[in-house]
Amino acid sequence: MDLVAIEEAIEALENDVTTVDNVSELASLYICRENMKAGLKTMIDGVKQEYDDILPYYIKYRDTKRRYQTNEAIDSEVIQGIKDVCRELREFIDMLYQHTDMNKERLCIKEMIKILSQKYKD
C-alpha cells in the first residue's frame, strides 16, 4: 500500500460512520502514514547528504590537480583526490539504490552502471 492509497483510505474512513472497527483501522492507517512519511524524509535526507558530500571532494581534487600541474603537489595527492571523489559517487549511487521501491528503478540504475562500465572498460 502506498501513501496515496493510505490517504484515500483515511479520507473514506473519516467520512464514514464512526464505529469501533473504523476507529481502529483509522488509528492503524495514521500510524502507517506517519511511518511512511518519516521513512521518506529519512531517505531524502540520506540521499541528499551523500549528494552534498560529492562537491567538496571534487573541489579538493580539482584544486590538487591544479597544484600538481604547477608542480606544487605530487601525483599520489591527485590519485587520493580522485579516489575520494569516486568513493563519494559510489556512496551516492549505493544510497540511491538502497532507497528504491520498485525493480524498475533498480533496473534503471543497473543499466546506467552497465553503460558506464562498457564506456570506460579497458
PLY file of the C-alpha trace (Angstrom):
ply
format ascii 1.0
element vertex 122
property float x
property float y
property float z
element edge 121
property int vertex1
property int vertex2
end_header
0.00 0.00 0.00
1.43 3.37 -0.95
0.96 6.76 0.67
-1.75 7.81 -1.80
-3.80 4.69 -1.07
-3.40 5.25 2.67
-4.55 8.87 2.35
-7.59 7.77 0.34
-8.46 5.07 2.88
-8.13 7.58 5.73
-10.37 10.06 3.96
-13.01 7.40 3.28
-12.99 6.22 6.90
-13.09 9.78 8.25
-16.20 10.41 6.16
-17.83 7.10 7.15
-19.89 6.24 10.21
-17.86 6.14 13.42
-17.56 2.57 14.63
-15.04 0.77 16.79
-13.70 -1.04 13.72
-13.39 2.21 11.73
-11.62 3.98 14.57
-9.21 1.05 14.97
-8.49 0.95 11.25
-8.02 4.74 11.18
-5.53 4.54 14.04
-3.55 1.89 12.15
-3.63 3.94 8.96
-2.50 7.09 10.80
0.46 5.16 12.20
1.33 3.73 8.78
1.08 7.18 7.17
3.39 8.77 9.73
5.92 5.94 9.50
5.93 6.13 5.71
6.39 9.90 5.78
9.22 9.55 8.30
10.85 6.87 6.12
10.56 9.09 3.06
12.13 12.01 4.92
14.98 9.77 6.13
15.54 8.55 2.59
15.61 12.08 1.19
17.95 13.24 3.95
20.31 10.31 3.38
20.44 10.72 -0.38
20.85 14.49 -0.05
23.71 14.04 2.42
25.53 11.72 0.03
24.88 14.15 -2.82
26.18 17.06 -0.76
29.35 15.11 0.04
30.41 14.88 -3.61
31.12 18.52 -4.48
33.58 19.31 -1.66
35.67 16.27 -2.58
35.55 17.21 -6.25
36.65 20.79 -5.50
39.50 19.49 -3.36
40.52 17.10 -6.15
40.34 19.88 -8.76
42.49 22.16 -6.61
45.01 19.39 -6.01
45.11 18.69 -9.74
45.86 22.36 -10.44
48.60 22.35 -7.84
50.02 19.19 -9.43
50.07 20.88 -12.84
52.18 23.68 -11.35
54.49 21.21 -9.54
53.08 22.13 -6.12
51.60 18.69 -5.40
52.66 15.11 -6.02
50.82 12.53 -8.07
49.76 10.49 -5.03
47.76 13.52 -3.79
45.92 13.67 -7.12
45.25 9.93 -7.05
43.93 10.14 -3.47
41.72 13.03 -4.52
40.14 11.15 -7.42
39.69 8.07 -5.22
37.82 10.21 -2.70
35.54 11.60 -5.43
34.90 8.08 -6.76
34.09 6.83 -3.27
31.56 9.63 -2.76
29.95 8.93 -6.14
29.74 5.23 -5.28
28.19 6.00 -1.89
25.63 8.27 -3.58
24.65 5.56 -6.06
24.51 2.97 -3.25
22.20 5.22 -1.23
20.03 5.90 -4.25
19.79 2.17 -4.98
19.02 1.25 -1.37
16.04 3.59 -1.34
14.35 2.24 -4.44
10.99 0.55 -4.07
10.50 -0.96 -7.50
12.58 -3.34 -9.51
12.15 -0.97 -12.48
14.03 1.71 -10.52
16.83 -0.70 -9.72
16.99 -1.76 -13.37
17.47 1.89 -14.40
20.40 2.25 -12.01
21.90 -1.06 -13.12
21.55 -0.05 -16.77
23.33 3.24 -16.10
26.17 1.39 -14.36
26.35 -1.10 -17.24
26.58 1.75 -19.78
29.33 3.44 -17.78
31.18 0.14 -17.41
31.06 -0.51 -21.16
32.05 3.06 -21.99
35.11 3.09 -19.75
36.32 -0.51 -19.85
39.93 -1.00 -20.82
0 1
1 2
2 3
3 4
4 5
5 6
6 7
7 8
8 9
9 10
10 11
11 12
12 13
13 14
14 15
15 16
16 17
17 18
18 19
19 20
20 21
21 22
22 23
23 24
24 25
25 26
26 27
27 28
28 29
29 30
30 31
31 32
32 33
33 34
34 35
35 36
36 37
37 38
38 39
39 40
40 41
41 42
42 43
43 44
44 45
45 46
46 47
47 48
48 49
49 50
50 51
51 52
52 53
53 54
54 55
55 56
56 57
57 58
58 59
59 60
60 61
61 62
62 63
63 64
64 65
65 66
66 67
67 68
68 69
69 70
70 71
71 72
72 73
73 74
74 75
75 76
76 77
77 78
78 79
79 80
80 81
81 82
82 83
83 84
84 85
85 86
86 87
87 88
88 89
89 90
90 91
91 92
92 93
93 94
94 95
95 96
96 97
97 98
98 99
99 100
100 101
101 102
102 103
103 104
104 105
105 106
106 107
107 108
108 109
109 110
110 111
111 112
112 113
113 114
114 115
115 116
116 117
117 118
118 119
119 120
120 121
